[in-house]
Amino acid sequence: MGVETEPAKYTYTCDVCNRQHVSLSHISRPQHWAWLIVERGLEDYQGQEVADGSMRKLLCHSCMPKIAKMVTAAAEKLKAELALIKAK
């Protein structure tokens, strides 16, 4: 009687399109995938940080450039709006 051991597998799922990638390694994200991370703290009414309000999204190789383009466009639009307000 033989014993066969199957290695653990890790399934990564894109938070936008739900594409999945199965890997035998849990050490890092799949190749050409990216983490979108927004770090922030949640504060109580006195301004004291009480919780981690960070957002982490795993993006596949197809969604990552689209999201990056959207973030860049939104930042540029906000920058232009703030420049108009400052100019007044």
N, C-alpha and C positions, 0 to 999 in steps of 0.2 A: 504494500500500500504506500503510495507516494503522497506527499503533501505539496500542494501548489499554492504559492502565495501571489496574490494579485496586488500590484502596487496601487496606492491610493490615487485617485484622480481628482482634479480640481476643475470645476466648471466656472468660467468667467462669463458674465452676461453684461452686454452693453446696456447702460441705463437709458438709452434713447430708443434704439431699434430692437432690443432684445436678442441681438445676434449672440451666439454662444461660441466659446472656444474652450476645448477640453485640453488640460495639460497635466503632466505628471509632477510638475513643480508648482509649489505655492509661494516661492520666494519673490517672484516679481510678476508684473502684469504681462500679458501676451505681447509679442513683438509687434511694434507699430500701433499699439493701443496707447491710450493716455488717460491720466487722471486729471479731471478738472476740479480744482480745490479752491473754495472760497472760505478763508479762515476768518472767524469773527466770534466774539463772545456775546452772550445774552446778558443783559443787565437788569437789575431790579429798579424800583422807582427811585432809589437813592444813587444810582449810577454805579453800583458795585457789580462786578462780573459774577454771575451766579451759575452759569452753565456754558457749555461749549455749543455754539450755534453754527459750527462749521458745516459746510456742504461738500460732499465728495461724490463725484459722478465718474464712473468708468465709461470711457468712450472707445468704440471700435475704430479701426482704421478708416472706415467710410464716414462715420459721423464726426470724428475729431476735426477734420479740416473745415467742415461746414459750421460747427459750433465755434471754432476759433475765428472764423470769418465774421460770424454774427456778433461775438463778443467785441472784436475789434471795431466793427461798424457802430455798435452801440456806444462804445467808449468815445469814438470820434464825434458822434452826434452830440453826446453829452458835453464834450469838451467845447464844441462850437456853440452850444446853447449857453454855457457858462461864460464864454467869451463875449457873447452878445449882452448878457446881463451885466457883466463887468464894465462894458463899454458905455453903458447908460449913465 
